[in-house]
């Protein structure tokens, strides 16, 4: 539980992990979006 309290109380750790989560979330979103667009475009071409 000490690790969790340190995570919440230290703004550097909190902001770093929050920023990292946002960047990873954007990467996942654009990867899925890109793959969806490729699949949708291939269906239109047929």
Predicted model as a PDB file, atoms N, CA, C, CB and O in Angstrom, pLDDT in the B-factor column:
MODEL        1                                                                  
ATOM      1  N   UNK A   1       0.827  -1.198   0.000  1.00 65.00           N  
ATOM      2  CA  UNK A   1       0.000   0.000   0.000  1.00 65.00           C  
ATOM      3  C   UNK A   1       0.868   1.258   0.000  1.00 65.00           C  
ATOM      4  CB  UNK A   1      -0.939   0.001   1.213  1.00 65.00           C  
ATOM      5  O   UNK A   1       0.432   2.319  -0.445  1.00 65.00           O  
ATOM      6  N   UNK A   2       2.091   1.134   0.498  1.00 84.00           N  
ATOM      7  CA  UNK A   2       2.989   2.283   0.533  1.00 84.00           C  
ATOM      8  C   UNK A   2       3.305   2.771  -0.879  1.00 84.00           C  
ATOM      9  CB  UNK A   2       4.283   1.926   1.273  1.00 84.00           C  
ATOM     10  O   UNK A   2       3.421   3.975  -1.106  1.00 84.00           O  
ATOM     11  N   UNK A   3       3.442   1.858  -1.813  1.00 81.00           N  
ATOM     12  CA  UNK A   3       3.718   2.238  -3.200  1.00 81.00           C  
ATOM     13  C   UNK A   3       2.550   3.030  -3.781  1.00 81.00           C  
ATOM     14  CB  UNK A   3       3.994   0.988  -4.059  1.00 81.00           C  
ATOM     15  O   UNK A   3       2.757   4.006  -4.502  1.00 81.00           O  
ATOM     16  N   UNK A   4       1.330   2.612  -3.471  1.00 82.00           N  
ATOM     17  CA  UNK A   4       0.141   3.325  -3.965  1.00 82.00           C  
ATOM     18  C   UNK A   4       0.069   4.731  -3.382  1.00 82.00           C  
ATOM     19  CB  UNK A   4      -1.142   2.546  -3.616  1.00 82.00           C  
ATOM     20  O   UNK A   4      -0.259   5.676  -4.100  1.00 82.00           O  
ATOM     21  N   UNK A   5       0.370   4.888  -2.095  1.00 87.00           N  
ATOM     22  CA  UNK A   5       0.348   6.207  -1.466  1.00 87.00           C  
ATOM     23  C   UNK A   5       1.424   7.116  -2.063  1.00 87.00           C  
ATOM     24  CB  UNK A   5       0.547   6.079   0.053  1.00 87.00           C  
ATOM     25  O   UNK A   5       1.201   8.313  -2.243  1.00 87.00           O  
ATOM     26  N   UNK A   6       2.581   6.548  -2.368  1.00 84.00           N  
ATOM     27  CA  UNK A   6       3.635   7.343  -2.980  1.00 84.00           C  
ATOM     28  C   UNK A   6       3.248   7.750  -4.398  1.00 84.00           C  
ATOM     29  CB  UNK A   6       4.955   6.566  -2.990  1.00 84.00           C  
ATOM     30  O   UNK A   6       3.558   8.861  -4.829  1.00 84.00           O  
ATOM     31  N   UNK A   7       2.581   6.873  -5.117  1.00 80.00           N  
ATOM     32  CA  UNK A   7       2.120   7.186  -6.474  1.00 80.00           C  
ATOM     33  C   UNK A   7       1.138   8.341  -6.459  1.00 80.00           C  
ATOM     34  CB  UNK A   7       1.472   5.958  -7.121  1.00 80.00           C  
ATOM     35  O   UNK A   7       1.219   9.227  -7.310  1.00 80.00           O  
ATOM     36  N   UNK A   8       0.224   8.351  -5.522  1.00 83.00           N  
ATOM     37  CA  UNK A   8      -0.782   9.409  -5.439  1.00 83.00           C  
ATOM     38  C   UNK A   8      -0.169  10.718  -4.936  1.00 83.00           C  
ATOM     39  CB  UNK A   8      -1.932   8.978  -4.518  1.00 83.00           C  
ATOM     40  O   UNK A   8      -0.530  11.790  -5.420  1.00 83.00           O  
ATOM     41  N   UNK A   9       0.746  10.644  -3.978  1.00 89.00           N  
ATOM     42  CA  UNK A   9       1.248  11.867  -3.352  1.00 89.00           C  
ATOM     43  C   UNK A   9       2.350  12.550  -4.150  1.00 89.00           C  
ATOM     44  CB  UNK A   9       1.756  11.556  -1.981  1.00 89.00           C  
ATOM     45  O   UNK A   9       2.532  13.760  -4.017  1.00 89.00           O  
ATOM     46  N   UNK A  10       3.098  11.809  -4.983  1.00 88.00           N  
ATOM     47  CA  UNK A  10       4.203  12.411  -5.737  1.00 88.00           C  
ATOM     48  C   UNK A  10       3.705  12.857  -7.109  1.00 88.00           C  
ATOM     49  CB  UNK A  10       5.385  11.410  -5.885  1.00 88.00           C  
ATOM     50  O   UNK A  10       3.346  12.017  -7.935  1.00 88.00           O  
ATOM     51  N   UNK A  11       3.679  14.156  -7.363  1.00 91.00           N  
ATOM     52  CA  UNK A  11       3.123  14.628  -8.638  1.00 91.00           C  
ATOM     53  C   UNK A  11       3.971  14.236  -9.851  1.00 91.00           C  
ATOM     54  CB  UNK A  11       2.974  16.132  -8.601  1.00 91.00           C  
ATOM     55  O   UNK A  11       3.434  14.078 -10.948  1.00 91.00           O  
ATOM     56  N   UNK A  12       5.272  14.080  -9.674  1.00 92.00           N  
ATOM     57  CA  UNK A  12       6.126  13.714 -10.810  1.00 92.00           C  
ATOM     58  C   UNK A  12       5.777  12.309 -11.302  1.00 92.00           C  
ATOM     59  CB  UNK A  12       7.626  13.790 -10.416  1.00 92.00           C  
ATOM     60  O   UNK A  12       5.639  12.091 -12.505  1.00 92.00           O  
ATOM     61  N   UNK A  13       5.636  11.377 -10.396  1.00 89.00           N  
ATOM     62  CA  UNK A  13       5.282  10.001 -10.771  1.00 89.00           C  
ATOM     63  C   UNK A  13       3.881   9.971 -11.367  1.00 89.00           C  
ATOM     64  CB  UNK A  13       5.367   9.051  -9.543  1.00 89.00           C  
ATOM     65  O   UNK A  13       3.649   9.314 -12.382  1.00 89.00           O  
ATOM     66  N   UNK A  14       2.951  10.676 -10.742  1.00 90.00           N  
ATOM     67  CA  UNK A  14       1.564  10.677 -11.199  1.00 90.00           C  
ATOM     68  C   UNK A  14       1.443  11.258 -12.605  1.00 90.00           C  
ATOM     69  CB  UNK A  14       0.688  11.468 -10.229  1.00 90.00           C  
ATOM     70  O   UNK A  14       0.778  10.671 -13.459  1.00 90.00           O  
ATOM     71  N   UNK A  15       2.081  12.406 -12.856  1.00 93.00           N  
ATOM     72  CA  UNK A  15       1.991  13.043 -14.170  1.00 93.00           C  
ATOM     73  C   UNK A  15       2.713  12.218 -15.223  1.00 93.00           C  
ATOM     74  CB  UNK A  15       2.572  14.458 -14.122  1.00 93.00           C  
ATOM     75  O   UNK A  15       2.258  12.132 -16.363  1.00 93.00           O  
ATOM     76  N   UNK A  16       3.842  11.607 -14.850  1.00 94.00           N  
ATOM     77  CA  UNK A  16       4.586  10.783 -15.803  1.00 94.00           C  
ATOM     78  C   UNK A  16       3.761   9.585 -16.255  1.00 94.00           C  
ATOM     79  CB  UNK A  16       5.904  10.308 -15.185  1.00 94.00           C  
ATOM     80  O   UNK A  16       3.666   9.313 -17.451  1.00 94.00           O  
ATOM     81  N   UNK A  17       3.171   8.876 -15.317  1.00 93.00           N  
ATOM     82  CA  UNK A  17       2.387   7.705 -15.682  1.00 93.00           C  
ATOM     83  C   UNK A  17       1.076   8.087 -16.375  1.00 93.00           C  
ATOM     84  CB  UNK A  17       2.097   6.870 -14.445  1.00 93.00           C  
ATOM     85  O   UNK A  17       0.594   7.353 -17.238  1.00 93.00           O  
ATOM     86  N   UNK A  18       0.507   9.216 -16.005  1.00 94.00           N  
ATOM     87  CA  UNK A  18      -0.695   9.678 -16.690  1.00 94.00           C  
ATOM     88  C   UNK A  18      -0.377  10.037 -18.145  1.00 94.00           C  
ATOM     89  CB  UNK A  18      -1.302  10.893 -15.954  1.00 94.00           C  
ATOM     90  O   UNK A  18      -1.125   9.672 -19.053  1.00 94.00           O  
ATOM     91  N   UNK A  19       0.716  10.741 -18.363  1.00 97.00           N  
ATOM     92  CA  UNK A  19       1.134  11.065 -19.719  1.00 97.00           C  
ATOM     93  C   UNK A  19       1.463   9.827 -20.525  1.00 97.00           C  
ATOM     94  CB  UNK A  19       2.323  11.983 -19.689  1.00 97.00           C  
ATOM     95  O   UNK A  19       1.122   9.739 -21.704  1.00 97.00           O  
ATOM     96  N   UNK A  20       2.125   8.871 -19.897  1.00 97.00           N  
ATOM     97  CA  UNK A  20       2.452   7.619 -20.575  1.00 97.00           C  
ATOM     98  C   UNK A  20       1.185   6.860 -20.953  1.00 97.00           C  
ATOM     99  CB  UNK A  20       3.348   6.745 -19.687  1.00 97.00           C  
ATOM    100  O   UNK A  20       1.109   6.287 -22.040  1.00 97.00           O  
ATOM    101  N   UNK A  21       0.196   6.850 -20.075  1.00 97.00           N  
ATOM    102  CA  UNK A  21      -1.063   6.165 -20.365  1.00 97.00           C  
ATOM    103  C   UNK A  21      -1.790   6.840 -21.527  1.00 97.00           C  
ATOM    104  CB  UNK A  21      -1.964   6.140 -19.117  1.00 97.00           C  
ATOM    105  O   UNK A  21      -2.388   6.160 -22.361  1.00 97.00           O  
ATOM    106  N   UNK A  22      -1.743   8.168 -21.587  1.00 98.00           N  
ATOM    107  CA  UNK A  22      -2.388   8.887 -22.689  1.00 98.00           C  
ATOM    108  C   UNK A  22      -1.695   8.573 -24.010  1.00 98.00           C  
ATOM    109  CB  UNK A  22      -2.374  10.407 -22.428  1.00 98.00           C  
ATOM    110  O   UNK A  22      -2.359   8.339 -25.020  1.00 98.00           O  
ATOM    111  N   UNK A  23      -0.363   8.566 -24.008  1.00 98.00           N  
ATOM    112  CA  UNK A  23       0.379   8.279 -25.237  1.00 98.00           C  
ATOM    113  C   UNK A  23       0.122   6.848 -25.707  1.00 98.00           C  
ATOM    114  CB  UNK A  23       1.886   8.502 -25.019  1.00 98.00           C  
ATOM    115  O   UNK A  23      -0.093   6.623 -26.898  1.00 98.00           O  
ATOM    116  N   UNK A  24       0.140   5.888 -24.799  1.00 98.00           N  
ATOM    117  CA  UNK A  24      -0.127   4.498 -25.176  1.00 98.00           C  
ATOM    118  C   UNK A  24      -1.562   4.354 -25.679  1.00 98.00           C  
ATOM    119  CB  UNK A  24       0.122   3.548 -23.977  1.00 98.00           C  
ATOM    120  O   UNK A  24      -1.813   3.629 -26.641  1.00 98.00           O  
ATOM    121  N   UNK A  25      -2.507   5.045 -25.030  1.00 98.00           N  
ATOM    122  CA  UNK A  25      -3.892   5.011 -25.486  1.00 98.00           C  
ATOM    123  C   UNK A  25      -4.047   5.576 -26.888  1.00 98.00           C  
ATOM    124  CB  UNK A  25      -4.772   5.777 -24.527  1.00 98.00           C  
ATOM    125  O   UNK A  25      -4.789   5.023 -27.699  1.00 98.00           O  
ATOM    126  N   UNK A  26      -3.358   6.671 -27.182  1.00 98.00           N  
ATOM    127  CA  UNK A  26      -3.415   7.238 -28.530  1.00 98.00           C  
ATOM    128  C   UNK A  26      -2.792   6.298 -29.553  1.00 98.00           C  
ATOM    129  CB  UNK A  26      -2.705   8.592 -28.567  1.00 98.00           C  
ATOM    130  O   UNK A  26      -3.307   6.159 -30.663  1.00 98.00           O  
ATOM    131  N   UNK A  27      -1.688   5.650 -29.188  1.00 98.00           N  
ATOM    132  CA  UNK A  27      -1.053   4.694 -30.107  1.00 98.00           C  
ATOM    133  C   UNK A  27      -1.998   3.538 -30.424  1.00 98.00           C  
ATOM    134  CB  UNK A  27       0.261   4.154 -29.504  1.00 98.00           C  
ATOM    135  O   UNK A  27      -2.113   3.122 -31.577  1.00 98.00           O  
ATOM    136  N   UNK A  28      -2.666   3.025 -29.406  1.00 98.00           N  
ATOM    137  CA  UNK A  28      -3.607   1.923 -29.621  1.00 98.00           C  
ATOM    138  C   UNK A  28      -4.784   2.392 -30.480  1.00 98.00           C  
ATOM    139  CB  UNK A  28      -4.115   1.365 -28.266  1.00 98.00           C  
ATOM    140  O   UNK A  28      -5.214   1.686 -31.391  1.00 98.00           O  
ATOM    141  N   UNK A  29      -5.298   3.580 -30.185  1.00 98.00           N  
ATOM    142  CA  UNK A  29      -6.418   4.108 -30.962  1.00 98.00           C  
ATOM    143  C   UNK A  29      -6.068   4.235 -32.435  1.00 98.00           C  
ATOM    144  CB  UNK A  29      -6.848   5.461 -30.417  1.00 98.00           C  
ATOM    145  O   UNK A  29      -6.827   3.785 -33.293  1.00 98.00           O  
ATOM    146  N   UNK A  30      -4.918   4.846 -32.740  1.00 98.00           N  
ATOM    147  CA  UNK A  30      -4.549   5.041 -34.135  1.00 98.00           C  
ATOM    148  C   UNK A  30      -4.185   3.740 -34.827  1.00 98.00           C  
ATOM    149  CB  UNK A  30      -3.401   6.001 -34.231  1.00 98.00           C  
ATOM    150  O   UNK A  30      -4.400   3.616 -36.033  1.00 98.00           O  
ATOM    151  N   UNK A  31      -3.640   2.765 -34.105  1.00 98.00           N  
ATOM    152  CA  UNK A  31      -3.362   1.463 -34.715  1.00 98.00           C  
ATOM    153  C   UNK A  31      -4.673   0.782 -35.114  1.00 98.00           C  
ATOM    154  CB  UNK A  31      -2.555   0.560 -33.742  1.00 98.00           C  
ATOM    155  O   UNK A  31      -4.787   0.248 -36.217  1.00 98.00           O  
ATOM    156  N   UNK A  32      -5.659   0.801 -34.217  1.00 97.00           N  
ATOM    157  CA  UNK A  32      -6.956   0.190 -34.522  1.00 97.00           C  
ATOM    158  C   UNK A  32      -7.651   0.967 -35.642  1.00 97.00           C  
ATOM    159  CB  UNK A  32      -7.854   0.147 -33.256  1.00 97.00           C  
ATOM    160  O   UNK A  32      -8.240   0.363 -36.538  1.00 97.00           O  
ATOM    161  N   UNK A  33      -7.587   2.288 -35.597  1.00 96.00           N  
ATOM    162  CA  UNK A  33      -8.190   3.134 -36.634  1.00 96.00           C  
ATOM    163  C   UNK A  33      -7.566   2.851 -38.000  1.00 96.00           C  
ATOM    164  CB  UNK A  33      -8.026   4.623 -36.277  1.00 96.00           C  
ATOM    165  O   UNK A  33      -8.278   2.724 -38.996  1.00 96.00           O  
ATOM    166  N   UNK A  34      -6.241   2.752 -38.046  1.00 96.00           N  
ATOM    167  CA  UNK A  34      -5.527   2.484 -39.282  1.00 96.00           C  
ATOM    168  C   UNK A  34      -5.908   1.115 -39.839  1.00 96.00           C  
ATOM    169  CB  UNK A  34      -4.015   2.565 -39.054  1.00 96.00           C  
ATOM    170  O   UNK A  34      -6.163   0.978 -41.035  1.00 96.00           O  
ATOM    171  N   UNK A  35      -5.946   0.103 -38.973  1.00 94.00           N  
ATOM    172  CA  UNK A  35      -6.306  -1.239 -39.427  1.00 94.00           C  
ATOM    173  C   UNK A  35      -7.764  -1.293 -39.889  1.00 94.00           C  
ATOM    174  CB  UNK A  35      -6.070  -2.262 -38.306  1.00 94.00           C  
ATOM    175  O   UNK A  35      -8.087  -1.994 -40.848  1.00 94.00           O  
ATOM    176  N   UNK A  36      -8.639  -0.558 -39.209  1.00 93.00           N  
ATOM    177  CA  UNK A  36     -10.045  -0.500 -39.626  1.00 93.00           C  
ATOM    178  C   UNK A  36     -10.177   0.148 -40.995  1.00 93.00           C  
ATOM    179  CB  UNK A  36     -10.882   0.272 -38.596  1.00 93.00           C  
ATOM    180  O   UNK A  36     -10.922  -0.334 -41.849  1.00 93.00           O  
ATOM    181  N   UNK A  37      -9.454   1.239 -41.201  1.00 92.00           N  
ATOM    182  CA  UNK A  37      -9.534   1.930 -42.489  1.00 92.00           C  
ATOM    183  C   UNK A  37      -8.981   1.058 -43.621  1.00 92.00           C  
ATOM    184  CB  UNK A  37      -8.770   3.261 -42.426  1.00 92.00           C  
ATOM    185  O   UNK A  37      -9.525   1.060 -44.726  1.00 92.00           O  
ATOM    186  N   UNK A  38      -7.909   0.318 -43.354  1.00 90.00           N  
ATOM    187  CA  UNK A  38      -7.365  -0.577 -44.377  1.00 90.00           C  
ATOM    188  C   UNK A  38      -8.390  -1.658 -44.720  1.00 90.00           C  
ATOM    189  CB  UNK A  38      -6.035  -1.220 -43.894  1.00 90.00           C  
ATOM    190  O   UNK A  38      -8.622  -1.933 -45.897  1.00 90.00           O  
ATOM    191  N   UNK A  39      -8.996  -2.266 -43.720  1.00 87.00           N  
ATOM    192  CA  UNK A  39      -9.993  -3.304 -43.963  1.00 87.00           C  
ATOM    193  C   UNK A  39     -11.222  -2.771 -44.664  1.00 87.00           C  
ATOM    194  CB  UNK A  39     -10.395  -3.949 -42.668  1.00 87.00           C  
ATOM    195  O   UNK A  39     -11.784  -3.436 -45.533  1.00 87.00           O  
ATOM    196  N   UNK A  40     -11.642  -1.581 -44.294  1.00 85.00           N  
ATOM    197  CA  UNK A  40     -12.825  -0.982 -44.906  1.00 85.00           C  
ATOM    198  C   UNK A  40     -12.546  -0.593 -46.361  1.00 85.00           C  
ATOM    199  CB  UNK A  40     -13.279   0.249 -44.102  1.00 85.00           C  
ATOM    200  O   UNK A  40     -13.425  -0.716 -47.215  1.00 85.00           O  
ATOM    201  N   UNK A  41     -11.346  -0.130 -46.639  1.00 81.00           N  
ATOM    202  CA  UNK A  41     -10.967   0.255 -47.989  1.00 81.00           C  
ATOM    203  C   UNK A  41     -10.871  -0.971 -48.898  1.00 81.00           C  
ATOM    204  CB  UNK A  41      -9.636   1.011 -47.973  1.00 81.00           C  
ATOM    205  O   UNK A  41     -11.237  -0.901 -50.072  1.00 81.00           O  
ATOM    206  N   UNK A  42     -10.385  -2.083 -48.370  1.00 69.00           N  
ATOM    207  CA  UNK A  42     -10.276  -3.301 -49.169  1.00 69.00           C  
ATOM    208  C   UNK A  42     -11.664  -3.844 -49.536  1.00 69.00           C  
ATOM    209  CB  UNK A  42      -9.471  -4.369 -48.405  1.00 69.00           C  
ATOM    210  O   UNK A  42     -11.856  -4.399 -50.617  1.00 69.00           O  
ATOM    211  N   UNK A  43     -12.623  -3.675 -48.624  1.00 70.00           N  
ATOM    212  CA  UNK A  43     -13.975  -4.132 -48.908  1.00 70.00           C  
ATOM    213  C   UNK A  43     -14.621  -3.251 -49.977  1.00 70.00           C  
ATOM    214  CB  UNK A  43     -14.823  -4.133 -47.625  1.00 70.00           C  
ATOM    215  O   UNK A  43     -15.398  -3.748 -50.792  1.00 70.00           O  
ATOM    216  N   UNK A  44     -14.318  -1.975 -49.988  1.00 70.00           N  
ATOM    217  CA  UNK A  44     -14.876  -1.063 -50.989  1.00 70.00           C  
ATOM    218  C   UNK A  44     -14.311  -1.342 -52.380  1.00 70.00           C  
ATOM    219  CB  UNK A  44     -14.596   0.386 -50.595  1.00 70.00           C  
ATOM    220  O   UNK A  44     -15.009  -1.161 -53.378  1.00 70.00           O  
ATOM    221  N   UNK A  45     -13.055  -1.779 -52.456  1.00 62.00           N  
ATOM    222  CA  UNK A  45     -12.388  -1.986 -53.726  1.00 62.00           C  
ATOM    223  C   UNK A  45     -12.928  -3.237 -54.442  1.00 62.00           C  
ATOM    224  CB  UNK A  45     -10.877  -2.105 -53.509  1.00 62.00           C  
ATOM    225  O   UNK A  45     -12.836  -3.339 -55.666  1.00 62.00           O  
ATOM    226  N   UNK A  46     -13.485  -4.176 -53.686  1.00 59.00           N  
ATOM    227  CA  UNK A  46     -13.952  -5.432 -54.300  1.00 59.00           C  
ATOM    228  C   UNK A  46     -15.267  -5.272 -55.005  1.00 59.00           C  
ATOM    229  CB  UNK A  46     -14.079  -6.511 -53.263  1.00 59.00           C  
ATOM    230  O   UNK A  46     -15.787  -6.235 -55.568  1.00 59.00           O  
TER     231      UNK A  46                                                      
ENDMDL                                                                          
END                                                                             
